Amino acid sequence: MVIYPTIELKNGRCVSLRRGNLDDPQIWHVDPVAKAQEFADVGAVWMHLTDLDAIDGNDENHDLVIEIIRRAGIPVQLAGGFRTEDAVREGVELGAGRIVIGTAAVRTPDLVKRVAKSFPDQVVLAVDVYKGKVLTDGWRNTSMFNTLDFVRAFDRVPLAAILFTDVGVEAEETDLPVSEVAAVASATMTPVIASGLVRKLEDISALKRIGTIHGAVVGRALFNRSVDLAEALDLATPRPDDVIVSG
């Protein structure tokens, strides 16, 4: 299972969102570029980067995002505001290893299908879900789509992965239920990355035991030191005696 250490950017700073609220970020006083390099030095093979300002069309972090991509030392999975083909192309040309598309997939699914064919294995579908419904616009709006129907609509699209966030767990900080992400992983042949579900090392173990989860995004837990990245990477490494449970 791949661990994706994560940086969320707002106003040029590393932040974490409190209950998903874009207007009330928790600020971490660290240098974003140095943090990305630290992820690589510890042994991560990918990192995830979300430009929160770009969700609302603000390009304030543009130069910083480029610097992180170029200096991180590992491929960057980039999210935030990718709603047109030109934006996806620009992200790829800037050097991002993958581009994450969320809101646009709900509103213009043909866009995702088109860019996934143009950039095979470089487009990730973000599926943010609350109480069985897919959310858009940074969790602020609820669509009419239920989770599994939405995921299955992209069955034959050459996606790199599906990034699944159970917003109820992330925003409300409830106990970790793995049934929802396990159901998504069982409904698709596309690799599934779990987001917002890791607060401690035991959560990585729980996801790993499912057996069908490709990876896990870990952000706040690294910054508040409830998870050590080196330990997380070691725990996620497959072992012969791992016990796999069905989803």
C-alpha positions in Angstrom: 0.0 0.0 0.0 1.4 3.4 -1.0 1.5 6.2 1.5 1.0 9.7 0.0 2.3 12.3 2.5 0.2 15.4 1.9 0.6 19.2 1.8 -2.4 21.5 1.6 -1.6 25.0 0.6 -3.5 28.2 1.5 -2.1 31.7 1.1 1.4 30.1 0.6 1.3 28.2 3.9 0.9 24.6 4.9 -2.5 24.1 6.5 -5.0 21.6 7.6 -8.8 22.3 7.4 -10.9 22.2 10.5 -13.9 20.1 9.7 -13.4 20.8 6.1 -13.9 24.5 6.5 -11.9 26.5 3.9 -12.3 29.6 6.0 -10.8 28.3 9.2 -7.5 26.5 8.4 -5.0 25.3 10.9 -1.7 26.8 10.0 1.6 24.8 10.2 4.6 27.0 10.4 6.9 25.0 8.1 8.4 25.7 4.7 6.3 23.8 2.1 9.2 23.1 -0.2 11.4 21.8 2.6 8.5 19.7 3.9 8.1 18.1 0.4 11.8 17.3 0.3 11.6 15.8 3.8 8.9 13.4 2.6 11.3 12.3 -0.2 14.2 12.0 2.2 12.3 9.8 4.6 11.4 7.4 1.7 8.1 8.3 0.2 7.7 7.5 -3.5 4.8 9.8 -4.1 3.4 12.9 -2.4 0.0 14.6 -2.7 -0.4 18.4 -3.0 -3.7 20.3 -2.8 -3.9 24.0 -3.7 -6.9 25.0 -1.7 -6.9 28.6 -3.1 -7.1 27.2 -6.6 -10.5 25.6 -5.7 -11.9 29.1 -5.9 -9.9 30.1 -9.0 -7.1 31.9 -7.0 -3.7 31.4 -8.5 -1.7 32.9 -5.6 0.1 29.6 -5.0 1.0 29.0 -8.7 4.8 29.7 -8.4 5.0 27.8 -5.1 3.3 24.8 -6.6 5.8 24.8 -9.4 8.7 25.0 -7.0 7.4 22.1 -5.0 6.9 20.0 -8.1 10.4 20.7 -9.3 12.2 20.4 -6.0 10.3 17.7 -4.1 12.4 14.8 -5.5 9.4 12.6 -5.9 6.3 12.6 -8.2 3.6 15.0 -7.1 -0.1 14.2 -7.3 -1.7 17.7 -7.7 -5.2 18.7 -6.8 -7.2 21.9 -6.7 -9.3 23.7 -9.3 -8.7 21.5 -12.4 -12.0 22.0 -14.3 -10.9 22.5 -17.9 -8.8 20.5 -20.4 -6.3 23.4 -20.6 -5.9 23.5 -16.8 -5.1 19.7 -16.8 -2.6 20.1 -19.7 -0.9 23.0 -17.9 -0.6 20.9 -14.7 1.0 18.1 -16.6 3.3 20.4 -18.5 4.4 22.0 -15.2 5.6 18.5 -14.2 2.9 17.1 -12.0 2.9 13.3 -12.0 -0.8 13.2 -11.7 -3.7 15.6 -11.8 -6.7 15.2 -9.5 -10.2 16.1 -10.9 -13.2 16.3 -8.6 -15.9 18.9 -9.1 -15.5 18.9 -12.9 -16.1 15.1 -12.9 -19.6 15.7 -11.6 -20.5 18.6 -13.8 -18.7 17.6 -17.0 -17.8 13.9 -16.8 -16.9 13.8 -20.5 -14.0 16.1 -19.6 -12.5 13.5 -17.3 -12.9 10.8 -20.0 -11.3 13.0 -22.6 -8.2 14.1 -20.5 -7.7 10.6 -19.1 -7.3 9.3 -22.7 -5.0 12.2 -23.5 -2.9 11.7 -20.4 -3.2 8.0 -19.5 -2.3 7.0 -16.0 -2.0 10.7 -15.0 -5.6 11.6 -14.1 -7.1 10.8 -10.7 -10.8 11.0 -10.0 -11.6 12.6 -6.7 -14.7 11.2 -5.1 -15.7 13.1 -1.9 -18.7 11.6 -0.3 -21.0 12.5 2.6 -23.8 10.2 3.6 -23.7 8.3 0.3 -23.8 11.4 -1.9 -20.9 12.9 -3.9 -19.9 16.5 -3.0 -18.5 19.3 -5.1 -16.8 22.7 -4.7 -14.6 21.8 -1.7 -17.3 19.8 0.1 -19.7 22.8 0.0 -22.3 21.4 -2.4 -24.1 18.0 -2.6 -24.7 16.4 -5.9 -27.5 14.0 -6.9 -25.0 11.2 -7.4 -24.6 8.3 -5.0 -21.1 6.9 -4.5 -21.1 3.6 -6.3 -23.1 4.7 -9.3 -20.7 7.6 -9.8 -17.6 5.4 -9.5 -19.0 2.9 -11.9 -19.8 5.6 -14.5 -16.0 5.8 -15.0 -15.4 2.0 -15.3 -13.8 2.1 -18.7 -11.8 5.3 -18.3 -8.0 4.9 -18.1 -7.7 6.6 -14.7 -4.5 6.4 -12.6 -6.6 6.1 -9.4 -9.7 7.1 -7.6 -9.1 9.3 -4.5 -11.9 8.6 -2.1 -12.7 10.8 0.9 -15.4 9.9 3.4 -16.2 13.4 4.4 -18.2 12.3 7.4 -15.1 10.8 8.9 -12.8 13.6 7.9 -15.0 16.5 8.9 -16.7 15.1 12.0 -13.7 13.1 13.2 -15.7 10.0 13.9 -14.2 6.5 14.4 -12.6 5.0 11.3 -15.2 2.9 9.3 -13.6 1.0 6.4 -16.8 -0.3 4.9 -17.4 2.6 2.6 -13.9 2.7 1.1 -13.9 -1.1 0.9 -17.2 -1.0 -1.1 -15.7 1.5 -3.5 -12.6 -0.6 -4.0 -14.8 -3.6 -4.7 -16.8 -1.7 -7.3 -14.0 -0.8 -9.6 -10.8 -2.1 -11.2 -9.2 1.3 -10.8 -6.8 1.6 -7.9 -8.4 3.4 -4.9 -6.5 5.8 -2.6 -8.2 6.5 0.8 -8.1 10.1 2.0 -9.0 11.6 5.3 -9.0 8.2 7.1 -5.6 8.1 8.7 -5.1 9.7 12.1 -2.9 7.1 13.7 -0.8 4.1 12.6 -3.6 1.7 13.5 -5.7 3.3 10.7 -3.1 2.3 8.2 -3.2 -1.2 9.4 -7.0 -1.3 9.1 -6.8 0.0 5.5 -4.1 -2.4 4.6 -6.1 -5.4 5.9 -8.8 -4.7 3.4 -6.4 -5.9 0.8 -7.9 -3.9 -2.1 -6.8 -0.4 -1.1 -3.9 0.9 -3.3 -2.9 3.7 -1.0 -3.6 6.3 1.7 -3.3 10.0 1.8 -1.9 11.3 5.1 -1.7 15.0 5.9 -2.7 16.4 9.3 -1.5 13.4 11.2 2.1 14.0 9.9 2.0 17.7 10.8 0.6 17.1 14.3 3.0 14.1 14.7 0.3 11.6 15.6 1.8 9.6 12.7 5.5 9.2 11.9 6.1 9.0 8.2 8.9 6.5 8.4 6.8 4.2 10.6 3.8 4.6 8.3 5.9 3.7 5.2 7.2 0.6 6.9 3.8 -0.5 8.1 2.3 -0.1 4.7 4.9 -2.3 3.1 3.5 -5.7 2.2 4.6 -8.7 4.3 4.1 -12.4 3.8 2.1 -12.9 6.9 -0.4 -10.0 6.2 -4.0 -11.1 6.7 -6.3 -9.8 4.1 -10.0 -9.4 4.8 -12.7 -9.0 2.1 -14.4 -5.7 1.8 
